[in-house]
Amino acid sequence: MRLVGWWLLVAAIAPMLAAQDADGGRVFGVIPNNKTAGQVTAPLTPGEKFQLAFKDTVDPFTFVLAGFNAGLGQWGDAAPAFGQGGSGYAKRFGAAYADQAVGNYLAEAILPTVLKEDPRYFRMGSGGKWRRTKYALTRVVVTRTDAGRAVFNFSEIGGNAAAAAISTMYYPATERTAGEVGERYGVQIGSDAAFSVLLEFWPDMKKKLFRRW
């Protein structure tokens, strides 16, 4: 449900804001684009990794997305123990935001610093569409070390697994089962893979959008 909500939100606001993305700092002028890097670039320092996680966590779009996901959960009565009304919505919002904040810091700052992995998305930028799509989708399992070597993406896989486990601390008992935790984990990995594809092709899409606008 949250993955569907993410794309519904993007689809709803993209047409209105695409023309505002003059500097390329945000995808569709809305979604923060803090992680894209070229193939040749200097590694991030530990401080820069934590800054990246902080920027993604406090970005207005993160709050909007948490609110949107909370609204979807309220409408579908997800995690019924949260209840309805203002109190139920606040609990769902808090849980949705915590999911993102914890995941950001584990996958973009803490584990990348400990494991010396680079949490950014290194855009291929050229080649056939299928090749680039495959490359983008596989970045959830392949990343770079600070030294530039390709390695298994322990930060992404392990960080989001840890975040899903930590979520049992603030979700109701009915949402702490292995199935529910696994679903939250799978949704996050799927969202990150899809976002990598968007980052890969956004410059191409932007050229076509602004040519039209």
C-alpha positions as CSV (number, residue, x, y, z in Angstrom):
1,M,0.0,0.0,0.0
2,R,2.8,2.4,0.9
3,L,4.6,1.8,-2.4
4,V,1.4,2.4,-4.3
5,G,0.8,5.6,-2.3
6,W,4.3,6.9,-3.1
7,W,3.7,6.6,-6.8
8,L,0.2,8.0,-6.6
9,L,1.5,11.1,-4.8
10,V,4.2,11.6,-7.4
11,A,1.7,11.1,-10.3
12,A,-0.7,13.6,-8.7
13,I,1.7,16.5,-8.2
14,A,4.2,15.9,-11.0
15,P,2.3,17.7,-13.8
16,M,1.8,20.8,-11.7
17,L,5.4,21.1,-10.6
18,A,7.5,19.8,-13.4
19,A,7.9,23.2,-15.0
20,Q,9.3,24.5,-11.7
21,D,12.4,22.2,-11.8
22,A,14.6,24.7,-13.5
23,D,17.8,23.8,-11.6
24,G,17.4,20.0,-11.6
25,G,17.8,19.9,-7.8
26,R,14.5,18.0,-7.4
27,V,12.9,15.3,-9.5
28,F,9.6,16.8,-10.9
29,G,10.5,19.8,-8.8
30,V,9.3,18.0,-5.7
31,I,11.2,14.8,-4.8
32,P,14.7,15.5,-3.2
33,N,17.5,14.4,-5.4
34,N,20.4,14.3,-3.0
35,K,21.9,10.9,-3.9
36,T,22.7,11.1,-7.6
37,A,26.4,11.1,-8.4
38,G,28.5,10.8,-11.6
39,Q,30.6,7.7,-12.3
40,V,33.8,9.6,-11.4
41,T,33.5,11.5,-8.1
42,A,35.2,11.8,-4.8
43,P,34.0,9.5,-1.9
44,L,31.9,11.0,0.9
45,T,33.3,11.6,4.3
46,P,31.4,10.1,7.3
47,G,30.1,13.6,8.1
48,E,28.8,14.0,4.5
49,K,27.0,10.6,4.8
50,F,25.2,11.7,7.9
51,Q,24.4,15.1,6.3
52,L,22.9,13.2,3.4
53,A,20.7,11.2,5.7
54,F,19.7,14.3,7.6
55,K,18.7,16.2,4.4
56,D,16.6,13.3,3.2
57,T,14.9,13.0,6.6
58,V,14.0,16.6,7.2
59,D,13.0,17.4,3.6
60,P,9.4,18.7,3.3
61,F,8.6,15.9,0.8
62,T,9.4,13.3,3.5
63,F,6.8,14.8,5.8
64,V,4.3,15.0,2.9
65,L,4.9,11.4,1.9
66,A,4.5,10.2,5.5
67,G,1.2,12.2,5.7
68,F,0.0,10.7,2.5
69,N,0.9,7.2,3.5
70,A,-0.8,7.8,6.9
71,G,-3.9,8.9,5.0
72,L,-4.0,5.8,2.9
73,G,-3.5,3.7,6.0
74,Q,-6.4,5.6,7.7
75,W,-8.6,5.1,4.7
76,G,-7.9,1.4,4.5
77,D,-7.8,0.9,8.3
78,A,-4.3,-0.5,8.1
79,A,-3.0,-1.4,11.6
80,P,-6.5,-1.2,13.1
81,A,-5.1,-1.0,16.6
82,F,-4.0,2.6,15.8
83,G,-7.7,3.5,15.7
84,Q,-9.4,6.2,13.7
85,G,-9.9,9.9,14.0
86,G,-7.2,12.4,14.7
87,S,-5.4,10.2,17.2
88,G,-5.3,7.3,14.8
89,Y,-4.0,9.5,12.0
90,A,-1.3,10.9,14.2
91,K,-0.1,7.4,15.2
92,R,0.0,6.3,11.5
93,F,1.9,9.5,10.6
94,G,4.4,9.0,13.3
95,A,5.0,5.4,12.3
96,A,5.3,6.2,8.6
97,Y,7.8,9.0,9.3
98,A,9.8,6.9,11.7
99,D,10.0,4.2,9.0
100,Q,11.7,6.7,6.7
101,A,13.9,8.4,9.3
102,V,15.3,5.2,10.8
103,G,15.8,3.7,7.3
104,N,17.6,6.8,6.1
105,Y,20.1,6.9,8.9
106,L,20.8,3.2,8.9
107,A,21.1,2.8,5.1
108,E,22.6,6.2,4.2
109,A,24.8,7.1,7.2
110,I,25.5,4.5,10.0
111,L,26.1,1.4,8.0
112,P,27.8,3.2,5.1
113,T,30.2,4.8,7.6
114,V,31.0,1.5,9.4
115,L,31.3,-0.6,6.2
116,K,32.9,2.2,4.2
117,E,30.2,2.0,1.5
118,D,29.0,4.9,-0.6
119,P,25.2,5.4,-0.2
120,R,24.8,7.4,-3.4
121,Y,23.3,6.3,-6.7
122,F,26.0,6.4,-9.4
123,R,24.1,7.1,-12.6
124,M,25.1,5.2,-15.8
125,G,23.7,7.9,-18.0
126,S,24.2,6.3,-21.4
127,G,23.5,3.0,-23.2
128,G,20.3,1.2,-24.0
129,K,17.2,1.7,-21.9
130,W,16.9,-2.0,-20.8
131,R,20.6,-2.0,-19.8
132,R,20.2,1.1,-17.8
133,T,17.0,-0.1,-16.2
134,K,18.7,-3.4,-15.2
135,Y,21.7,-1.4,-13.8
136,A,19.4,0.9,-11.8
137,L,17.3,-2.0,-10.4
138,T,20.4,-3.9,-9.2
139,R,21.8,-1.0,-7.3
140,V,19.9,-2.1,-4.2
141,V,22.2,-5.2,-4.1
142,V,25.3,-3.7,-5.6
143,T,27.1,-0.5,-4.4
144,R,30.5,1.0,-4.3
145,T,33.0,1.1,-1.5
146,D,34.6,4.4,-0.6
147,A,37.6,3.1,-2.6
148,G,35.4,2.7,-5.7
149,R,35.1,-1.1,-5.8
150,A,31.7,-2.8,-6.5
151,V,30.5,-4.8,-3.6
152,F,27.2,-6.3,-2.2
153,N,25.1,-3.5,-0.9
154,F,25.1,-4.4,2.8
155,S,24.0,-0.9,3.8
156,E,20.8,-1.0,1.7
157,I,19.9,-4.6,2.5
158,G,21.1,-4.8,6.1
159,G,20.1,-1.2,6.9
160,N,16.5,-1.6,5.8
161,A,16.3,-5.1,7.4
162,A,17.3,-3.5,10.7
163,A,14.9,-0.6,10.2
164,A,12.0,-3.1,9.6
165,A,13.0,-4.9,12.8
166,I,13.2,-1.7,14.8
167,S,9.7,-0.8,13.6
168,T,8.3,-3.5,15.9
169,M,9.0,-1.1,18.7
170,Y,6.4,1.4,17.6
171,Y,3.8,-0.6,15.6
172,P,1.0,-2.4,17.4
173,A,1.4,-6.0,18.3
174,T,-0.7,-7.1,15.3
175,E,1.8,-5.5,13.0
176,R,4.9,-7.1,14.6
177,T,4.5,-10.5,12.9
178,A,7.2,-11.9,10.6
179,G,4.8,-11.4,7.7
180,E,4.1,-7.7,8.5
181,V,7.8,-6.9,9.1
182,G,8.8,-8.7,5.9
183,E,6.2,-6.7,4.0
184,R,7.5,-3.4,5.3
185,Y,11.0,-4.5,4.4
186,G,10.0,-5.6,0.9
187,V,8.1,-2.4,0.2
188,Q,11.2,-0.3,1.2
189,I,13.5,-2.3,-1.0
190,G,11.1,-2.1,-3.9
191,S,10.6,1.6,-3.4
192,D,14.4,2.2,-3.4
193,A,14.8,0.1,-6.6
194,A,12.1,2.0,-8.4
195,F,13.5,5.3,-7.2
196,S,16.9,4.3,-8.6
197,V,15.3,3.8,-12.0
198,L,13.7,7.3,-11.7
199,L,17.1,8.8,-10.8
200,E,18.7,7.1,-13.8
201,F,16.3,8.4,-16.3
202,W,15.2,11.7,-14.8
203,P,17.7,13.9,-16.8
204,D,16.3,12.3,-20.0
205,M,12.8,12.8,-18.9
206,K,13.5,16.4,-17.9
207,K,14.8,17.3,-21.3
208,K,11.5,16.0,-22.9
209,L,9.3,17.7,-20.3
210,F,10.9,21.1,-20.7
211,R,10.9,20.8,-24.4
212,R,7.2,20.3,-24.1
213,W,6.6,23.0,-21.5
